[in-house]
């Protein structure tokens, strides 16, 4: 372990999938404000759609998502029915029929829906919006419960991408996280989806899990590479049992320490590069010909709630309990409790619970943080000029990065910040220097590596 990185690795920082980050969204956000934002959208601009299904058949102990266990289908069926109404309610609030450039089903487990409910929901979406010819239509799935029928239906419905939470193939680790899925099970799901015409496959891998070792993770990467997913995300397990109570099932003593976590992250990254993947942003890898690689090479990589993306839309409409959306005017988050979310939709009220209107300063800092997270480099002075910020606005945040500069983790010149190869894993810490909300924050975040 690099002793310099070691000093920084345990500092808590947000993941910056948004700025301002979700803990700063205001409660009691007025529905009419969100309605106003939707009504004022530029109708010629493409939008992205995020649909959330919070149900899973089994609880993974590491999970940090908003999910509900559903042993029976009844609550899922009721949820699907309400989601259809939310699609109509939201489409009615828009100024015109708009075009979708990206659609993403997340969860939970979206494939917990029955094939027929997924079909009805996608028919509703297509009846209210057009899809751009090159639209990405993506769905998260679970190899443990994906049926051959559902894989076929996903293909028939025009999905272009599916992602799987693979995490780690070692059986001891899988038992400790309550997620048993042998490589053959994952391989079958991937094959079924590819045969159904879904061309893009994503895997998520995690380091820092209980009983995980460098060797087990490198073996996981090798098995992953044999299945050749187009994109691989490599996340550090965020152990936050004070927020995610299920994580209390994970014995603290079984978790690798900071040095071991860093060794695992490095070994997995090196193994992915050796298998022909290209490193993208902080924690993604993609095949050289993948759109994400091309976007990164062209400086067009973006970051949103799903992580790194090629999605250039300035509006993301979030549907379903707890989902987050973004418009050019601010963020909105839906009610997370499914009963309250459902009652709101049934009453014809957009189920918004929280929101945050953008200030000029938010937009400026969001762009600086996004470019740093995507490119590992940003000219904060130039971004400031674009947003008519005071000439020296970047001086204070850059001043707080002097220690990292002295440690060889980044270089600075007149407001331009560039992470060095050594400092790249700590880009979240550099981004945090530009976060005006962080100083007052009481929210607790995961560690930097
Ligand atoms: S990790 Fe995924 S599949 Fe597991 S409980 Fe959480 S949302 Fe469900």
Boltz pocket constraint, residues with backbone or C-beta under 6 A from the ligand:
constraints:
  - pocket:
      binder: B
      contacts: [[A, 55], [A, 56], [A, 58], [A, 59], [A, 60], [A, 62], [A, 63], [A, 64], [A, 65], [A, 67], [A, 107], [A, 108], [A, 109], [A, 142], [A, 165]]
      max_distance: 6.0
